[in-house]
Amino acid sequence: MKQILSILLTILLGTVALSAQTWLITTADQVADGSSGTFAGVGPGDTVWLSAGVRDCLLLKNFHGAPGQPVVFANHGGQVILDTDYHYGIDLRFSSHIKFVGIPGNGYDYGIFIRRVGGGGSVGLSANNLSTNVEISHVEITQTGFAGLMAKTEPNCTYPATLRGNFIQYNTRVHDCYIHDVPGEGMYIGSSFYNGQHISGCGTLLPPVLEGVYVYHNRIEHTGYDGIQVSSAVKDCYIYDNYVKDCSYLQQTGQMSGIIIGGGTKADCYANTIIDPYGTGILLFGKGGTRIFNNVIIRAAQRYAPGDPDKREHGIFVSDKTGDASTFYGIYQNTIIQSKSDGIRINSDVHFRVEVFNNAIVDPGAYTVYENDQTSRTGQDAFVFITDPNVTPVVLSGNQYHRTLSSAGFVNPGADDYRPDSGSPLIDAGIDLSAYGIVTDHDGFQRPNGSGYDVGAYEHYSDYVDLYIQNLSITPQIADPGETLTVSGQAGNRGDLDVSTDYRLKVYLSDNISVSEDDRLLENRAYIRFAAGATENFSGYQYTLPDTIHTGTWYLLFFLDADQSIPEINEDNNLAWVPLTILPASYPDLYLRNLSVTPAFLSTGETFSLSVVAGNRGNAPVELYYEVMIALSKDTIYSPDDFTLERFDHNPYPAGYQEVLNRGGYRIPPETSPGDWYLIMIMDFNRVVDESDETNNTAIAPLQVQTAASVDEMNWLTEPFIFQGVRSLGSYSVGIDFRIRHECHIMIRVSDLNGRVIVEQTDYQGSPGSMSIKVNLPAAGIYLIQANSLNYRDSYKFVIL
């Protein structure tokens, strides 16, 4: 909740200015507003941490970074898990230049896990209401009421800023996310009503457009509607290297595709893998200039109405829903396997050039249908179906059509490996597309490899080695000078040729992510000889940090075949890195112990006090104010559902300091049920202090609540509470009357408006009926009188003239 020590994992969070500050959102916070309250000071380059643990929904609004200096939201201290019955998991509104990242850790790849959003029509993570320049990565989303992730602003006639021409959503980036088991779209980016949306009471409104959309390295599985939908993205849209499987399981007409390039979108859609969608693999409805290339689409709609050939779904379906930028569509270098109906189908509303080059289309389901339907169509039309050749100029070149998997010559169709095997007719059979900028294949390997371009998404390579190292993790991620680190990861050989000689693995400690002569070499070992296709998961590699290492962000660099003694097809995947943060050699350590409650047996409404030992046993002072939270819980673990009795800012402690804290006036809430309860006290509740030990900040004391026999009543009889004081011996003497119901002990306290106690009478014996007390006050003014009995508390302000 206040500023904390800046600990930035630069590889995920990016470069941050030295003046940047960091903040914390606790698991109890459900709203964070960058324009007011606690987070009003958040600015460009700052990091806002989300405290680890299970939490309810979170609304983020009015946060603004700057170009190159985003406001970063990231998990802190472990994985953040959202579980809510609300209509969103995380909602970002009215914000700009935001980077939202779930930092991976030991045991989890996604630092932010939205595991359930129970509200009807709910969305896991949404960026809306004029939010722009937003990047989202390393988030897992599942079990929502509707979509997994949404990024768009809806038009509103009462809010002109939301209309086209008044707002553009720039630079939307979604990458390295895992979205699965959601009943709507996996990703819903941009409005699907590019040509206008009719809204009751407003007429037809044009939604804002998007410029700069990058959707890549995501994994989308088992969605009810489309896997990925991008619409109204008029410029610089790239959808690539995504894995999409089992989408559109609800089989809702109009919502069935792996990837949909919606109205108004001009995109490059490439190197995606789409497996077993219930609908069409890729739907193209966007602007001219859109290109679809190097994609692998496997068994599109095989499970959709298998006995009804009139319910058609295809590998790629092309239709012009936009009506402008009528230039060309490009369908290049795709591998399309066993679609239910056609491999590629081009609708009659496309009136401009469609280029279909170097595609490998195998065993489309409509082949036999067209052969036997007594129309002019033949089975050959199922490979590329042109609805009306008279209105759509289609250029076909370099494609191959096969009726069987075996005739295409793939490496291993049974394992869905559709790379061309040695001797495949796909090899070197395509046309040269270098002029189109297509110079790599689905896996990033160079085209061509041989005398010509191979047909389909893959270029054939044989007799090659491809060593790689990936998935590094480190324990601990935040360490001290001299501490020992433990690293695990994965290495292997993706090639089809064995590695038969030794090579070197070198491990460096570096302040950046590239190897240089200034880096410290931690290890130089001979590494194992990898057979073709072999993989090794390694763990337990240990390295001790130097005692003299300076604080900040560092990286462990693992460089496989560091001397480049092994010729490889791809040398770019031999280096992997993992970030770590070095703490100062000295740090504080706040702690609590020996918490006690007086009395330990209480009735509902009764007040109690506490005593606890608190201090800082670290070798560095605490330099910030921090929050202390006191709550009443049915168990020994704090949760947001517990009764919060007090939250207050505490003064910093010097190194080695200890004191006994005594606090009182806490009241058992009237709704507290009888039985065993626990008082929980947490020091540094908002986690603003970086400590050597975060596990000793909580103290717990048992107490027992019993039902009160009766309820006291206090009725103040002296009205109005304005007195002409009687001055005597330098003070004012005032009598105040009240009435109580039964005999009890009463505490009377009078204080000024600054909270300074003027008079305090404890254990005042009261009897049923009217009572009067006399207080002596030092001067005229406004005072607060407070009376506490066993089950009742009341207070009034009064004035001395």
C-alpha positions in Angstrom: 0.0 0.0 0.0 3.0 2.4 0.4 6.3 2.4 -1.5 8.5 -0.6 -1.2 12.0 -1.4 -2.2 12.3 -1.5 -5.9 12.9 -5.2 -6.9 12.4 -5.5 -10.7 12.8 -8.6 -12.8 13.9 -6.7 -15.9 13.5 -9.6 -18.3 9.7 -9.6 -17.7 9.0 -6.2 -16.3 11.3 -4.2 -18.7 13.7 -1.3 -18.1 12.5 1.1 -15.4 13.8 4.5 -14.6 16.0 4.8 -11.5 13.5 7.1 -9.9 10.7 4.5 -10.3 8.8 3.5 -7.2 7.0 0.3 -6.2 3.7 -0.3 -4.5 1.7 -3.2 -3.2 -1.9 -4.3 -3.6 -2.8 -6.8 -0.8 -5.1 -9.7 -1.1 -7.7 -7.8 0.8 -7.8 -4.9 -1.7 -10.5 -5.2 -4.4 -10.1 -1.7 -6.0 -6.9 0.3 -6.8 -7.4 3.7 -8.3 -4.4 5.6 -9.7 -6.2 9.0 -9.5 -7.1 9.1 -5.8 -6.4 7.4 -2.4 -3.5 5.2 -1.7 -2.3 4.8 -5.3 -2.6 8.4 -6.5 1.2 8.7 -6.6 1.7 5.8 -9.0 3.4 7.2 -12.2 5.3 6.2 -15.3 7.9 3.5 -14.7 6.5 2.4 -11.3 5.7 -1.2 -10.4 2.6 -2.2 -8.5 3.0 -5.6 -6.9 0.0 -7.9 -6.4 0.5 -9.8 -3.1 0.7 -13.6 -3.5 -2.2 -15.8 -2.3 -5.9 -16.4 -3.0 -7.9 -13.3 -3.5 -11.2 -12.0 -4.8 -11.7 -9.8 -7.9 -9.6 -6.8 -8.6 -10.5 -3.5 -10.3 -7.7 -1.3 -11.6 -8.4 2.1 -13.0 -6.9 5.4 -13.9 -3.3 4.3 -14.1 -1.1 6.0 -16.6 2.5 5.2 -17.6 4.3 6.8 -20.6 6.0 5.5 -23.8 8.9 3.3 -22.7 7.9 3.7 -19.0 4.8 1.6 -18.4 3.1 1.1 -15.0 3.9 -2.5 -14.3 1.5 -4.8 -12.4 3.1 -8.1 -11.4 2.8 -10.8 -8.7 5.0 -10.5 -5.6 6.2 -13.3 -3.3 4.5 -16.2 -5.2 1.5 -16.9 -7.4 -1.6 -14.7 -7.3 -4.8 -16.8 -7.5 -8.2 -15.2 -8.2 -11.3 -17.0 -7.2 -14.5 -14.9 -7.3 -18.3 -14.9 -7.9 -18.1 -11.4 -9.4 -18.5 -10.7 -13.1 -14.7 -10.1 -13.7 -11.5 -11.5 -12.3 -9.3 -8.5 -13.1 -10.7 -5.4 -14.8 -8.5 -2.6 -16.2 -10.3 0.7 -17.0 -9.3 4.2 -18.1 -5.6 3.4 -18.2 -2.7 3.7 -20.6 0.9 2.3 -21.0 0.3 -0.7 -18.7 2.3 -3.9 -18.5 0.6 -6.7 -16.8 2.8 -9.8 -16.1 2.5 -12.9 -14.1 6.2 -13.7 -13.2 6.8 -17.5 -13.3 8.2 -19.2 -10.2 9.0 -22.6 -8.9 6.0 -24.9 -9.5 4.1 -22.6 -11.7 4.6 -21.1 -15.2 2.0 -18.4 -14.8 2.4 -16.0 -11.9 -1.2 -14.9 -12.1 -3.9 -17.6 -12.2 -7.5 -16.6 -12.6 -8.9 -20.0 -11.7 -12.7 -19.1 -11.3 -14.9 -16.2 -12.2 -18.4 -17.3 -11.3 -20.5 -14.3 -12.4 -22.8 -14.8 -15.4 -21.2 -13.5 -18.6 -18.0 -12.9 -16.6 -14.6 -12.3 -18.1 -11.3 -13.4 -16.6 -9.2 -10.4 -17.5 -10.4 -7.3 -19.3 -8.8 -4.1 -20.6 -11.6 -1.7 -21.5 -13.1 1.8 -21.1 -10.5 3.7 -23.2 -7.5 1.6 -22.0 -4.7 1.6 -24.5 -1.0 0.6 -24.8 -1.6 -2.5 -22.7 0.6 -5.6 -22.5 -0.5 -8.8 -20.9 1.7 -11.9 -20.4 2.1 -15.1 -18.3 -1.5 -15.2 -17.1 -3.5 -18.4 -16.8 -7.3 -18.1 -17.1 -10.0 -20.8 -16.7 -13.6 -21.4 -15.5 -15.1 -18.0 -16.4 -18.7 -17.2 -17.1 -17.9 -16.1 -20.7 -14.6 -15.1 -22.3 -11.1 -15.7 -21.0 -9.5 -12.3 -22.0 -11.1 -9.3 -23.5 -9.5 -6.0 -24.8 -11.8 -3.5 -26.3 -13.8 -0.3 -25.7 -17.5 -0.4 -26.4 -19.1 2.6 -28.1 -21.5 4.6 -25.9 -23.6 7.5 -27.2 -23.6 9.3 -23.8 -19.8 9.2 -23.7 -18.5 10.5 -27.1 -14.9 9.7 -26.2 -15.7 6.0 -26.9 -16.7 6.6 -30.5 -14.6 6.0 -33.6 -12.6 9.1 -34.4 -12.3 10.1 -30.8 -10.2 7.2 -29.5 -7.8 4.6 -30.9 -6.7 1.6 -28.9 -2.9 1.4 -29.6 -0.4 -1.4 -29.0 -2.3 -4.2 -27.5 0.0 -7.1 -26.7 -1.1 -10.5 -25.4 1.5 -13.2 -25.2 2.6 -16.3 -23.3 -0.8 -16.8 -21.7 -2.7 -20.0 -21.1 -6.5 -19.8 -21.5 -8.6 -23.0 -21.2 -12.0 -24.3 -20.3 -14.0 -21.1 -20.8 -17.5 -21.1 -22.4 -17.0 -18.0 -24.6 -14.0 -16.8 -26.7 -10.6 -17.5 -25.4 -9.5 -14.1 -26.5 -11.8 -11.3 -27.6 -9.8 -8.4 -28.9 -11.5 -5.4 -30.6 -15.1 -4.9 -31.4 -16.7 -7.4 -33.8 -19.1 -4.7 -35.1 -16.6 -2.8 -37.3 -19.3 -1.6 -39.7 -21.5 -0.3 -36.8 -23.4 -1.6 -33.8 -27.0 -0.7 -33.2 -27.6 0.2 -29.5 -31.0 0.9 -28.2 -31.6 4.6 -27.7 -28.4 5.5 -29.6 -28.9 4.2 -33.1 -25.9 2.7 -35.0 -22.5 3.6 -33.5 -19.1 2.9 -34.9 -16.7 1.4 -32.3 -13.1 2.5 -31.9 -10.4 0.9 -34.0 -7.2 -0.7 -32.9 -3.7 0.0 -34.2 -0.9 -2.3 -33.2 -2.2 -5.7 -32.0 0.3 -8.5 -31.2 -1.1 -11.9 -30.2 1.6 -14.5 -29.9 3.0 -17.5 -28.0 -0.3 -18.2 -26.3 -1.9 -21.6 -25.6 -5.7 -21.7 -26.0 -7.6 -24.9 -25.3 -11.3 -26.0 -25.0 -13.2 -22.8 -25.5 -17.0 -22.7 -26.1 -16.7 -20.1 -28.9 -13.7 -19.0 -31.0 -10.3 -19.6 -29.7 -8.8 -16.2 -30.7 -10.9 -13.3 -32.2 -9.3 -10.1 -33.4 -11.6 -7.4 -35.0 -11.4 -3.8 -35.9 -7.6 -3.9 -35.9 -7.0 -1.7 -38.9 -3.2 -1.5 -38.8 -0.1 -3.5 -37.6 -1.9 -6.6 -36.5 0.1 -9.8 -36.0 -1.3 -13.2 -34.8 1.4 -15.8 -34.6 2.9 -18.8 -32.9 -0.2 -19.6 -31.0 -1.3 -23.2 -30.1 -5.1 -23.5 -30.4 -6.9 -26.8 -29.6 -10.5 -28.1 -29.1 -12.2 -24.7 -29.6 -15.9 -24.0 -30.2 -17.1 -27.0 -28.3 -20.6 -25.4 -27.8 -20.9 -25.6 -31.6 -22.8 -22.3 -31.7 -23.4 -21.1 -35.3 -21.4 -18.0 -36.0 -19.0 -18.6 -33.1 -17.0 -21.6 -34.5 -13.3 -21.1 -35.3 -9.9 -21.6 -34.0 -8.8 -18.1 -35.1 -11.1 -15.4 -36.5 -9.7 -12.3 -38.3 -12.8 -10.1 -37.9 -14.2 -7.2 -39.7 -11.9 -4.2 -40.2 -8.8 -6.2 -39.4 -5.7 -6.2 -41.6 -3.4 -8.9 -40.2 -0.6 -11.2 -40.7 -1.7 -14.6 -39.2 1.2 -17.1 -39.3 3.0 -20.0 -37.7 -0.1 -21.0 -35.6 -1.0 -24.6 -34.8 -4.8 -25.3 -34.7 -5.8 -28.8 -33.7 -9.3 -30.3 -33.6 -11.5 -27.2 -33.6 -15.2 -27.9 -33.7 -15.5 -25.3 -36.4 -13.3 -23.8 -39.2 -9.6 -23.5 -38.5 -9.2 -19.8 -39.6 -12.0 -17.4 -40.6 -10.9 -14.4 -42.6 -13.4 -11.6 -42.6 -11.0 -8.7 -42.6 -9.5 -6.0 -44.8 -7.6 -6.6 -48.0 -3.9 -7.0 -47.5 -4.4 -9.7 -44.9 -2.1 -12.7 -45.2 -2.4 -16.2 -43.7 0.8 -18.3 -44.0 2.8 -21.1 -42.4 -0.2 -22.3 -40.3 -0.9 -25.9 -39.5 -4.7 -26.7 -39.3 -5.5 -30.3 -38.3 -9.0 -32.0 -38.5 -11.1 -28.8 -38.5 -14.7 -29.6 -37.6 -14.3 -33.4 -37.8 -16.5 -33.6 -34.7 -19.2 -31.1 -35.9 -22.4 -32.8 -37.2 -20.4 -35.6 -38.8 -23.4 -37.1 -40.5 -24.6 -33.8 -42.1 -22.5 -32.7 -45.0 -24.6 -29.5 -45.4 -23.3 -28.2 -42.1 -20.0 -27.0 -43.6 -16.8 -26.0 -41.8 -13.4 -25.7 -43.4 -9.7 -25.4 -42.9 -9.7 -21.7 -44.0 -12.8 -19.7 -44.9 -12.4 -16.4 -46.8 -15.2 -13.8 -46.9 -15.1 -10.0 -47.2 -17.2 -8.6 -44.3 -15.4 -5.3 -44.3 -16.1 -3.8 -47.7 -13.1 -1.6 -47.9 -9.3 -2.0 -48.8 -10.3 -4.3 -51.6 -6.7 -5.2 -52.6 -5.8 -8.8 -52.1 -5.9 -11.7 -49.7 -2.8 -14.0 -49.4 -3.1 -17.7 -48.4 0.4 -19.0 -48.5 2.4 -22.1 -47.2 -0.3 -23.6 -45.0 -0.7 -27.3 -44.1 -4.4 -28.2 -43.9 -5.2 -31.7 -42.8 -8.6 -33.5 -43.1 -11.0 -30.7 -42.7 -14.7 -31.7 -42.5 -15.7 -29.9 -45.7 -13.2 -27.9 -47.8 -9.6 -27.2 -47.3 -9.9 -23.6 -48.3 -13.3 -22.0 -49.2 -13.6 -18.6 -50.8 -17.0 -16.9 -50.6 -18.7 -15.1 -53.4 -18.6 -11.7 -51.5 -14.9 -11.5 -52.2 -14.5 -9.4 -55.4 -10.8 -8.9 -55.4 -7.7 -11.0 -55.9 -7.0 -14.0 -53.7 -3.6 -15.5 -53.9 -3.4 -19.2 -52.9 0.3 -20.3 -53.1 2.3 -23.3 -51.8 -0.4 -24.8 -49.6 -0.5 -28.5 -48.8 -4.1 -29.7 -48.5 -4.8 -33.3 -47.6 -8.0 -35.4 -47.5 -10.8 -32.7 -47.3 -14.1 -34.3 -46.2 -16.2 -32.8 -49.0 -14.3 -34.6 -51.7 -16.6 -37.6 -51.9 -19.7 -35.3 -51.3 -18.9 -33.3 -54.4 -18.1 -36.4 -56.4 -21.6 -37.8 -55.6 -23.9 -34.8 -55.3 -24.9 -34.7 -59.0 -23.7 -31.1 -59.4 -21.0 -29.6 -61.6 -18.6 -29.7 -58.7 -16.0 -32.4 -58.5 -14.0 -33.8 -55.6 -11.1 -31.6 -56.7 -13.1 -28.5 -55.7 -12.9 -29.6 -52.0 -9.2 -28.6 -51.9 -9.9 -25.0 -52.9 -13.6 -24.2 -53.3 -14.2 -21.0 -55.2 -17.9 -20.2 -54.7 -18.2 -17.9 -57.8 -15.1 -17.9 -60.1 -16.8 -15.2 -62.2 -16.6 -12.6 -59.4 -13.5 -13.7 -57.4 -10.2 -13.7 -59.2 -8.3 -16.5 -57.5 -4.6 -17.2 -58.4 -3.5 -20.7 -57.6 0.2 -21.7 -57.8 2.6 -24.1 -56.1 -0.2 -25.9 -54.1 -0.3 -29.7 -53.7 -3.5 -31.7 -53.1 -3.4 -35.2 -51.7 -6.2 -37.6 -51.0 -4.3 -39.6 -48.4 -1.8 -38.7 -45.7 0.6 -41.3 -46.9 0.8 -39.8 -50.4 1.9 -36.5 -49.0 4.9 -38.1 -47.3 4.8 -36.7 -43.8 7.2 -37.7 -41.0 4.7 -39.1 -38.5 1.0 -38.3 -39.1 -0.1 -40.5 -36.2 1.7 -38.1 -33.8 0.4 -35.1 -35.8 3.9 -34.4 -37.1 3.2 -33.1 -40.6 6.7 -32.1 -41.5 7.7 -33.5 -45.0 9.8 -36.7 -44.7 12.7 -37.5 -47.0 11.3 -38.3 -50.4 8.1 -36.3 -49.8 6.6 -34.8 -53.0 6.2 -31.5 -51.0 10.0 -30.9 -51.0 11.3 -28.2 -53.4 7.9 -28.1 -55.2 6.7 -24.6 -54.3 7.2 -21.3 -55.9 9.7 -18.7 -54.6 8.0 -16.4 -52.1 11.0 -14.5 -51.0 9.6 -11.4 -52.7 6.6 -11.7 -50.3 8.9 -11.6 -47.3 8.2 -15.3 -46.4 11.7 -16.6 -45.8 11.1 -18.9 -42.8 8.8 -21.8 -42.0 6.4 -22.6 -39.2 9.3 -23.4 -36.9 11.4 -20.4 -37.9 13.8 -22.4 -40.1 15.1 -20.7 -43.2 13.4 -21.1 -46.5 14.4 -22.4 -48.9 16.5 -25.4 -47.9 17.4 -26.9 -51.2 16.6 -26.1 -54.7 13.2 -24.5 -54.0 10.5 -23.7 -51.5 8.8 -26.7 -49.9 5.0 -26.9 -50.0 3.1 -26.4 -46.8 4.0 -24.9 -43.4 7.3 -26.7 -42.9 10.6 -26.7 -44.8 12.3 -30.1 -44.9 15.6 -30.5 -43.1 17.5 -33.7 -42.7 20.8 -34.7 -41.1 20.9 -31.8 -38.7 21.4 -31.0 -35.1 19.5 -28.5 -33.1 20.6 -28.2 -29.5 18.4 -26.1 -27.2 18.1 -25.1 -23.5 14.9 -23.7 -22.0 12.5 -23.5 -19.0 15.1 -22.4 -16.4 13.9 -21.8 -12.9 15.9 -20.7 -9.8 15.6 -21.0 -6.0 15.6 -18.5 -4.4 14.6 -15.8 -6.9 15.6 -13.1 -4.3 19.0 -13.8 -2.7 21.7 -12.4 -0.6 25.4 -12.0 -1.4 27.2 -15.3 -0.7 23.9 -17.4 -0.9 23.8 -20.7 -2.9 21.3 -20.9 -5.8 19.7 -24.1 -7.1 18.7 -24.2 -10.8 16.7 -26.6 -12.9 15.7 -26.6 -16.6 15.5 -28.6 -19.8 17.9 -29.3 -22.6 17.7 -31.4 -25.7 18.3 -31.9 -29.4 15.4 -31.2 -31.7 17.3 -32.4 -34.7 17.3 -35.8 -36.5 21.0 -36.3 -36.2 22.8 -37.6 -33.1 25.4 -35.4 -31.3 28.4 -37.8 -31.1 31.1 -35.5 -29.6 31.4 -33.6 -26.3 30.6 -29.9 -26.1 30.6 -27.3 -23.4 27.9 -25.9 -21.1 29.0 -22.6 -19.6 27.1 -20.8 -16.9 27.7 -17.0 -16.4 26.6 -14.5 -13.8 25.7 -11.3 -15.7 24.0 -8.0 -15.2 22.3 -8.3 -18.6 21.0 -11.1 -20.9 23.9 -11.4 -23.3 27.3 -13.0 -22.7 30.3 -10.7 -22.6 33.9 -10.8 -21.4 32.9 -8.9 -18.3 30.6 -11.7 -17.0 31.7 -14.0 -14.2 32.1 -17.6 -15.3 30.5 -19.9 -12.7 30.9 -23.2 -14.5 32.5 -24.8 -17.6 31.6 -28.4 -18.0 31.5 -31.1 -20.7 27.8 -31.8 -21.5 26.2 -35.0 -22.5 25.9 -36.2 -26.1 22.3 -35.9 -27.2 20.7 -38.4 -29.5 18.3 -37.1 -32.1 15.0 -36.0 -30.5 16.4 -36.5 -26.9 15.4 -34.3 -24.0 16.8 -34.0 -20.5 15.2 -32.4 -17.5 18.0 -31.3 -15.2 17.8 -30.1 -11.6 20.0 -29.5 -8.6 22.6 -27.4 -10.3 24.1 -25.2 -7.5 26.0 -22.0 -7.7 27.2 -19.7 -4.9 27.0 -16.0 -5.3 30.1 -13.9 -4.6 30.1 -12.1 -1.3 30.9 -8.8 -3.1 28.1 -8.8 -5.6 26.2 -5.6 -5.6 22.4 -5.3 -5.1 19.9 -5.2 -8.0 18.8 -7.5 -10.9 21.2 -10.1 -12.2 20.9 -13.0 -14.6 22.3 -16.6 -14.7 23.1 -17.3 -18.3 23.2 -21.0 -19.4 25.0 -21.3 -22.8 24.9 -24.8 -24.4 27.6 -25.5 -26.9 29.2 -22.3 -25.8 32.3 -22.8 -27.9 30.0 -23.6 -31.0 31.9 -26.8 -31.7 28.7 -28.5 -32.9 27.3 -27.3 -36.3 23.6 -26.7 -35.9 20.6 -25.7 -37.9 19.6 -23.1 -35.4 22.2 -21.4 -33.1 19.7 -18.9 -31.6 18.2 -21.3 -29.0 21.4 -22.3 -27.2 21.3 -19.5 -24.7 18.8 -19.3 -21.9 18.7 -17.1 -18.8 16.9 -16.7 -15.5 16.7 -13.5 -13.5 17.4 -13.0 -9.8 17.4 -10.1 -7.4 20.2 -9.5 -5.0 19.2 -7.9 -1.7 21.5 -5.8 0.4 23.8 -7.6 2.9 21.9 -5.9 5.7 18.1 -5.9 6.0 15.5 -5.6 8.7 13.4 -8.4 10.2 10.1 -7.3 11.8 8.5 -9.8 14.1 5.6 -10.4 16.6 5.4 -12.8 19.4 3.6 -13.5 22.7 0.2 -12.0 21.7 -2.3 -12.1 24.6 -5.9 -10.9 25.0 -7.5 -9.5 28.2 -10.1 -10.8 29.0 -9.8 -14.1 27.0 -13.5 -14.9 27.6 -15.8 -12.2 26.1 -19.4 -11.5 25.3 -20.6 -10.1 22.0 -20.2 -6.3 22.1 -17.6 -6.5 24.9 -14.3 -4.7 24.6 -10.9 -6.1 25.2 -7.2 -5.2 25.0 -4.1 -6.9 23.8 -0.5 -7.1 24.5 2.3 -8.2 22.2 6.1 -8.2 21.8 7.1 -6.5 18.6 10.4 -5.4 17.2 13.1 -5.6 14.5 15.7 -8.2 15.0 17.5 -7.5 11.7 20.8 -5.7 11.3 19.3 -2.8 9.3 16.6 -0.3 10.3 13.1 -0.1 8.9 13.0 3.1 6.9 9.3 3.3 6.0 6.0 3.4 7.8 4.1 0.1 7.4 0.7 -1.1 8.2 -0.4 -3.3 11.1 -3.7 -5.2 10.8 -5.7 -6.8 13.6 -8.5 -9.2 12.8 -10.9 -11.7 14.4 -11.0 -15.1 12.7 -12.5 -18.5 13.2 -9.2 -20.1 12.3 -5.5 -19.3 12.5 -5.2 -18.1 8.9 -6.2 -14.6 7.9 -8.6 -14.2 5.0 -10.5 -11.2 3.7 -13.7 -12.6 5.2 -12.5 -12.2 8.7 -13.6 -9.3 10.9 -11.0 -6.5 10.6 -10.8 -4.7 13.9 -8.1 -2.2 13.1 -5.6 -1.2 10.5 -3.1 1.5 11.4 0.3 2.8 10.2 3.2 2.0 12.5 6.4 3.9 13.1 9.7 2.5 11.7 11.9 0.4 14.1 15.6 0.8 14.3 17.8 -2.3 14.0 17.7 -4.5 17.1 14.7 -2.7 18.7 12.0 -4.4 20.7 9.0 -3.2 22.7 5.8 -4.4 24.3 2.7 -3.0 22.5 -0.4 -2.5 24.6 -3.6 -1.5 22.8 -7.2 -1.5 23.9 -10.8 -0.6 23.1 -11.5 -3.4 20.6 -15.1 -4.6 20.6 -16.4 -8.0 19.7 -18.8 -7.4 16.8 -22.5 -8.0 17.7 -22.8 -10.5 14.8 -20.0 -12.7 16.2 -21.2 -16.2 16.8 -20.4 -17.9 20.1 -17.5 -20.3 20.2 -13.7 -20.4 19.8 -12.1 -17.5 17.9 -8.6 -16.2 17.2 -7.2 -12.8 17.3 -4.7 -12.4 14.4 -2.2 -9.5 14.3 0.0 -9.0 11.2 3.0 -6.6 11.2 3.8 -5.0 7.8 0.4 -6.2 6.4 0.9 -4.2 3.2 4.4 -5.8 2.7 6.2 -2.6 2.1 9.3 -3.7 4.0 11.7 -6.2 2.4 12.9 -8.5 5.2 15.2 -11.4 5.7 12.3 -13.4 7.1 8.7 -12.8 6.0 7.3 -15.7 8.1 7.4 -14.2 11.6 5.2 -11.1 11.1 2.1 -12.8 12.4 1.0 -13.4 16.0 -2.2 -15.3 17.0 -4.0 -15.5 20.3 -7.1 -17.7 21.1 -10.2 -16.2 22.7 -13.7 -17.4 23.4 -16.9 -15.6 22.7 -20.1 -16.2 24.6 -23.6 -14.8 24.2 -24.2 -11.6 26.2 -26.9 -12.0 28.9 -28.3 -8.5 28.3 -27.5 -5.3 26.4 -26.7 -2.1 28.1 -28.4 1.0 27.0 -27.1 4.5 27.5 -29.2 7.5 26.9 -27.6 10.9 27.1 -30.0 13.2 29.0 -28.2 16.5 28.9 -29.2 18.3 25.7 -28.1 20.3 23.9 -24.4 19.5 24.6 -23.5 23.1 24.8 -22.5 24.3 28.2 -21.8 27.6 29.8 -18.9 26.3 31.8 -18.4 27.2 35.4 -14.8 28.4 35.7 -13.1 27.4 38.9 -9.4 27.4 39.8 -8.3 27.7 36.2 -10.6 25.1 34.7 -14.1 24.5 33.6 -16.3 22.2 35.5 -19.2 20.5 33.6 -21.8 18.0 34.7 -23.1 15.5 32.2 -26.2 13.3 32.7 -27.0 9.9 31.3 -29.1 6.8 32.1 -28.2 3.1 32.1 -30.3 0.0 32.2 -28.6 -2.1 34.8 -25.7 -2.2 37.1 -22.4 -2.3 35.2 -18.8 -1.0 35.1 -18.3 2.0 32.9 -15.2 3.7 31.4 -15.5 7.5 30.8 -13.0 9.2 28.5 -13.0 12.8 27.4 -10.6 13.9 24.6 -10.1 16.9 22.4 -10.5 16.8 18.6 -6.8 15.9 18.2 -7.4 12.7 20.1 -5.5 13.9 23.2 -7.2 12.4 26.3 -8.1 15.1 28.9 -10.0 12.9 31.4 -10.2 9.2 31.8 -12.2 7.4 34.6 -12.0 3.7 34.5 -14.0 1.1 36.4 -16.7 3.7 37.1 -19.5 1.8 39.0 -22.9 2.6 37.5 -26.3 1.7 38.9 -29.6 1.4 37.0 -31.3 4.8 36.4 -30.1 8.3 35.8 -26.5 9.2 36.6 -24.4 12.3 36.5 -20.7 12.7 36.2 -18.6 15.8 36.6 -15.5 16.5 34.4 -13.0 19.3 34.7 -11.6 20.7 31.4 -8.7 23.1 30.9 -10.3 25.5 28.5 -13.3 26.3 26.4 -13.6 24.4 23.1 -15.1 21.3 21.5 -14.6 17.9 23.2 -15.6 14.3 22.6 -17.0 12.2 25.5 -17.0 8.5 25.2 -18.6 5.9 27.5 -17.9 2.2 27.3 -19.7 -0.5 29.2 -19.6 -4.3 28.8 -21.7 -4.5 25.6 -22.1 -1.0 24.5 -20.1 2.0 23.3 -21.4 5.5 22.6 -19.9 8.9 22.2 -21.0 12.5 21.7 -19.3 15.8 20.9 -20.0 18.7 23.2 -19.0 22.4 23.4 -17.8 24.5 26.3 -18.5 28.2 25.7 
